[in-house]
Amino acid sequence: GIPFWFQKGLTKLLFLFHPTHVEVTANAANRPHLLAVLYAVVLCDDELSIGAVMLLALAGFCTSETFLSVVITLLWIRWNKQQSRKKRQQSQPSLFSMQTTSTIILPLLPRIFCLFILSIGYLVMRMALDWISIPDGLIRPAENPFYTMHGWERFRNYLFVITIHIYKSWGLDFVGFSHEYGFNCIARLDDFGDPRFLFLYILVAILLNRILKVIHSSKDDNNNSNSAAKTFFPVLFHLSWLATLFPISGIVKVGTFVADRITIGSTVSVCILVGHFLTEWVFMSSLETSDSNEDDDKETKEESKQDDNHKNRQDDDNDIDNNNNKSKMHWFRFLVVVFLLCWMGRRVMRRTMDWMDSAPLLESSLKTCPKSAKSHLEISKIYSGLMLDRFDLDQALYHLEKVEEIDDSYCDVHQQFAHVYIQQNALRKFEERLAKAVLCPFTMAGATEMWKRYWPMAIKDPHAGADAQRRLDRLPNKWKGPSKNKLIWWKPNKYPNGKEHPCIDEKNKRTKTKT
């Protein structure tokens, strides 16, 4: 009927207008997460063959690590189908009866076993190839400030990171939208008494309330056991989809810290549950009133034999007034749902406009994370010539100085400083920053090429060539020590002893050691 189609449409609209889905669709690099969710949703079909299950599972695991097995979802679907059949047969088996176990779990055992074996094989393969964690040398505080933590400190802080993502999946973002949450954007938590842990305690209280309700209902008779199942399966269903947050749980070291794209898997269960509860909220009152009206009609028929016509007409008028009031309440609730969708759509539209260009995207990130070193560095590139209509070298220098103020170990900033200084014709500052950029393993390639092209041009300059030659002559021709912190200096296109740059050697040694 109408409630069924209303719920289907509402669930799809909630998924469409979810604010955290903007990053997954606007940024092509994040679309594997969306594809993994597609495979997971298709796997929820309990009538798929084993071959199709294996193919979809392999495709999902190869797409993204946010793919998950959907065992709980399959069990819930089977239970709902069984409930529909039993309603037609006018029998209500208990959730924990042997009959329920044989009709729900046993038919799914082959595909559950298949998904379990593939999941174990996927994890074993990643461990054998050393693909579980990213080496420490490739993760920096500007991207993930918590990766160096250990023990209880790591557990405590990543617990808060998971809490942020759970709230994001429900459309509640108390941190704010940003495409990068880096160094000092989210301050570390020193103990469980931190006020920010209040968000976690609220989630724990809600979960405990649901669990206690299931336990209390399961102790009662058969009908209450079915009501317990209606609470039991949705809780497990949502918790199973929260398993997609595994990459940011802190169990393994990854470069991702806080990201909207990670929540797309968990939003599937959120949209389904919210769509279900909103549909019940809008339509169940009318269904209940129709049932009560039938009972009232039976009573009035029995009483009509004893009551006079005037009283019957008075009761009918009261029933009509009650039905009109409930109809108004029905439309009011429907308008509340429409308003919710419009509010969500407006948030999605504003966030989409931010993703249309790099400048508004970075500006919105700095509003959320004013101490994000990486965002300051990226926006300085816009002001230093990436976008001609925003060219402002003074503004670019301001953001670069903020980077060093926030995180002095973020060595990527030196190459950008050099890029700004060369445009200002501040050659001494340019050479100093360029030398530091060559030392940085993340900017070494580009800075080395710039170094080799700069000196021939500087020496040939008719006015400042002699001064540049004197500065170049003061540089040693050979590298004079094994210290990796010491820069190798060379004259244009000449490496000392024909050897490779020592920074490159050190980087290769670290990479081989990690492998």
N, C-alpha and C positions, 0 to 999 in steps of 0.2 A: 504494500500500500504506500501511501504518501510518506509515512515516517521512514520506510526503508530507503526510498529514493532520496529523501531529504538528507539522511545520514550519509549516503554514498557521495552526494554532491558536496555536502559540507566538509567531509573529510578531505576531499580533493582540493577544495578551496583553501582549507587550513594549511595544507602542504604547499600549495602554490604561493600563498601570501606569508609564509614563514620568513622572518627577517634574516635568519642566519643562512638561508639558501642563496642569497645574492652572491656571496663570494664564490660558491661552487659553480654557479652558472656564468658569472661575469668573467672569471679568470679561467682560461682554457686549461691551465696547468693543474687545476683542482678538480676537473671533471671526472677523473678516475674514481673519486669518492662517490659521485653520483651514479656511475656505471655499476659500482660494487653494490650499492643499495638496490638498483634495478635487479641484479642477479639474486640478491637475497629475498626480495619481494616475490619474484617468480618461484623461488624455491619453496615458498610457503604453500604452494598448491599441493595438497596431500594426495592428488591423483597422478602425479608425475611418475614416469617409469624410473627405474634405478639408473639406466643409462643417461637419461636427461638430468637426474640429480648429480651424477658424477661430473658430467660436462659442465653444468652450471657452477658447481662448487669449484672445479679447477679454474674456470674463467674468473670467478670471483676472487679467489686467492691470488691469482696473477694480476688482478686489476689494482687492488688496494688492500692494505692491512686492516682496514676498517670493515672488511667483509667478515661475516660471522655465520655460524650454524644457527638454524632457526628452529631448533627442536621444540622449545616451549610454544612458539607460535603454532607449529603443527599440532601439538597436543590440544591447544585451545580450540583450533578450528575443528578438530575431530570431536571434541566434547560438545561444541555448539551444534554440530550436525546430529550427534546422538540425542541431544536435548530436543531438537526439532522432531526427530522420529518418535521419541517417547511421549511428547505432547500429543501427537496424533493417536498414539496408542493408549493415552491416559495413564501412563505409569511414570514414576519418578525415581530412578535408582540413585543410590547414594554416590557421592563423589569418590569415596574410598572403598567401594564394594568391588568384589572380584569380577562382577559383570562389567563394571566400568573399565577395569583394568584390561580385561580380555578384548573389549570392543574398541578401546582407544589406543592403548600402548602396543599391544601385540602386532597389529597391522603396520605400525610405523617402525618396528624394530630393525628391519633390513636397511631402511634409509638412515635411521639414526646411527647404526653401526658404520655405514658407508661414510657419513659426514664426520664421525669421530675418527676413523682411520685417516681420512684425507686431512683433517685438522692436525693430527699428530704428525703425519708425514710432512706437512707444510712447515711446522715449527722445527722439526728435526733437520730438514733441508736448510732452513735459514741459519740454524746453529752450526751445521757442518760447513757452510760457506761463509760463516762469520758475517751474516747479514742482519743479525738481531739488533745490535747497537751500533751507533755511529761513533767512530774514534773521537776521543776528547779533543784532539787537535783540530777537528773540523767543526766543532761547536764553540761558539763564542757567547759571552754574556750579553752581547747586543741582540742576540737572537733567542737564547734560552738561559736566563740568569740562574736557574735552579739546578742545572745539570751537574754541578760540582758537589752538591750536597750528598751526605751519606747518613745512614742510620735513621734514627728517629726524626732528625731534622728534615731529611728527604721525605720520609713518610708523611710528616705533618704538613709540609708545604705543598706536596703533590696532592694530598687529600683536599686541600683548598682549591687547587687547579681543577680537580674533578668536579668539585661543587660548582665552580663557575660554569663549566660546560653543561652540567645538568640543568642549571637555571637557564642557560642559553637555549637549551633544547625546548624548554617550556615557554620561550619567548620573553623571559625576564632577564635583562642584562644589566646588573648593577655595576659592572666595570665600564661598559660603554663599547661602542663599535670601533674597531681598528683593524687594519689588515696586518699590522705587526704589533705584538706585545713583547717588547724587548726589555733591555736592562733598565731597572728602576721604574718600570711602568706599574708593576705589581710588587710592592715591597714584601720581603720575606716575613714569615710569621715565626716569632721566637717561642711561643708557647700556645697551648690550647685555650688560654684565657683571652686571646686576642679578640676584640669585638667582631671582627669579620667572620669568626667561626660561628656566629649566631645563625648565619645562613645554613651552615651544615647541621646545626642542632635542630633547626626547623624540619629539615628533610628527614633526620633520624626519628623525630617525634611522629611525623606523618607515617613513616614506614612501620614503626612499632604499633601505632594505632590500627593499621590495616592488618597486621599479623595477629594482634590480640582479637580483632573482630572475627578473623577466620577461625581461630582456636575456639572462641566462645560459641560460634555458630555450629561448628562441626560436632560439638557435644550434644546438640539438641536432636530433634527428630529428623526424619528424612527430608522434609521440605526445607528446613533450615540448613541442612547440609548442602542442598542445591544453592541456597543463597550464599553460603560460605564459598562455594565454588565460583560464584559470580564475583566474589572479591579476591579469591585465591589466584585464579588464572590471570586477571588483569595485572596484579602486582608482579607475578612472575614474568608475564609477558613484557612489561616495561623494563624490568631488571635485566632480562635477556638481551634486549636491544641496547641497554646501556653498556653492554660488553664491547660495543664499537668504540668506546672511549679508551680502550686498552692502550693505544699508542701514547697517550698523554698521562698515563697512570703513574709514571716514574719507575715502573718495573724495569724497563729498558731505557737506554739513553738515546733520545731522538732530538733532532733539531727543532721540532715543533714544540711550542710552549703553550700558548692559548690561541686557538684558531676556530673560526666559525665553521669551516669546512669539516672539522672532525665531528660535529654534532649532527650531521645530516642523517646518520643511521638511527640515532636515538629519537630524532623528530618523527620518524615513521610511527613508532608506538604512541608518541604524544598526540599526533594528529588523529590517529584512530581512536584513542581513548577519549580525547576531548570531543571529537565528533559524536561518539556514542553517548556520552553524558549530556551534551547539549541537546541532542535529539530527544533523549528521555525527559530532559527538563522542559522542552517545548511541548512535547506531545503526550507525555504520560499522564498529565493532569486531565486531559480530555478523555484518555482511555479509562482512567479511574472513574471519572464522572459518568461515563457511559455504563460501566459496570454497576455503579451505585444506583444509577437511574433504573436499571433493570430490577434490582432488588427493591427499590422504592415502589416500582410499578406493581410488583407482586404483593407488597404489603398493602398498598392502597386498594388493590382489588379485593383483598380480604376485608379491609376496613370499610370499603364502600358499601358493603352490605349492611353495616351498622350505622354509618355516619350519614348525615344528610347531604343534599346536593350543594348547599351553600359552603360547607366545610371543604368538600372536594374541589370546588372551584377556587377556593382560597389557597388550597395546597398546590393546585396547578399553577396559579399565578406566582407563588413563591418559587416553584421549580423553574418557571420561565425566567424569573429574575436571576436566580442562581446560575442558570446556563448562560445568560447574557454576560454576567460578571466574569464567569470563567472563560468565555470566548474573548472578552476584552483582555484578560490576563494572558491568554494564548497569543494574541497578536502583539501584546507588549513584549513578551519574551522573544518572539520572532524578530521584532525590531532591535532588541538588544543584540541578538546574534548578527544581524546585518551591520549594526554599528561596530561590533568587534571586528568583522571582516574589513570594513572600510578603514578602521584604525590600523590594522595590520597592513593593508594595502598601501596606505600612506607611508608607513615606515619603510616598506620595501621600495617604494618609488624614490624616496629621498636617498636611501642607501645606494640604489642603482645609479642615480645621478652622480654620486660621489665616485663610483667606479668608471664613469664615462671618460674620465681624464685623470692623469697622474697627480696634477696639482691639487684639485679638491680632495682627492683620496688621501694625500699626505697631510693636507691641512686638517681633515677630519681626524686622522690618526694622532696628530699633535694635540688636538683638543682633548682626546681621551688619554693620551700618554705624552704629556709635555716633556717628560724626561727620557724619551726614547731616542737613543743615540743614532740608531739606524735611520729613523724617520727624518731626523735633522740632517743627516748626511745626504739622504736621497733628495730632500727638498732644496738643499744647497746646489745640487746639480741642475735643478730647474732654473735657479736664479743666475747660474754662471754660464748660461748659454744654451741649455737644452731646449728651452722655450723662449724664442726671441721676444715675445710680447711681455715676458716677465723678467727680462735681463736686468740684474741689479747685483753687482759684485759686492757692494757693501753688505747687502742682505745675505748673500752667500757666505761671506766671512763671518757674519754674526752666527749663523747656524753651525758653521764649522767650529767656532770657538765654543759653542754650547756642547758639541760632541765631545771635545776634549775635557770640558768641565764635568760632563756626566760620566764618561768612561775613558780614562787616559790610556787604556790598553787596546782600544779599538784602532788598530794601525791603518785601516783602510782610509782614514781621514787624510793621511799625508799626501796621497796622490791627488786628492781633490784640492787640498791647499795649494799644491804645485800648479794645478790647472788654473786656479784663480790668480796666483801671483804672477804667472807668465803673462796673463792678460793685463795685469797692472804694471808690467815691466819692472817688477821687483825681483831682479835676477838673483841676488844673494839669497833671499828668502826662498825663491823657487828652487835653487840648487840644494839648499839645506833640506827642504821637504822632499825633494825628489830622491835624495840619498836615503832618507828614512823609508820612502815608499819602496825602494829596491830591497830593503831589509824585510819588509812585510811579506810573508808568504802568500797572502791573498791578492796582492797587487804587484808582485814581483815581475811577472811577465810583461805587463804593460809599461811599468816604470823602467824596466831595463831597456826596452825598445826606445822609449822616449829619451833615456840617458844617452844612448848611442847616436841618436839623431840630433840631440841638442848641441853637443860639443863641437862638431864640425861647423855648424852654423854660427855658433858663438865666436869661434876662432876667426872665421872669415869676415866678421863684422868689421868695417873699416874704422870705426870709432872705438869700439870696446873690445876689439879682437885681441889686442896686446894684453889687456887686463885679464881676459878670459884665459889666454895662453899661460899667464903666470899662475893663475889659480889651478889650471890643469897640471902644470909642472910640479906643483907642490903635492899632488896626489902620487902615492907610491905606484910603481908599475907592477908590483907583485903583491900578492896577498901574503902577509907576514905572520900568520898565526892560525892555529887550528880552532880558535874560539868561534862558535857559530854566531856569536853576537857582534863580531867584527865584520864590517863591510869590506868586500873586495873592490878596489878601485882599479880602473884600467883606462888606458887611452882609447880613443875611438876605434871600435872594431877589433881590439886586441885583448884577448883574455890571457892572464898570466900562465905561462908554461903550457898554453894550449889546453888547460883543464876547464872542466865545467864549473860554473858558479858554485861556490861552497854552500850557499843557501839552498840551491836546488839539490845538492848532494845530501844535505841534512834533511830536507823534506822527503827525499826518496828513502832515506834510512828510517825515518819515522813511519812512513807508509808501510815499508816492508816489515817493520817490527810489529805494527798493529795487525797486519794480515797474518 
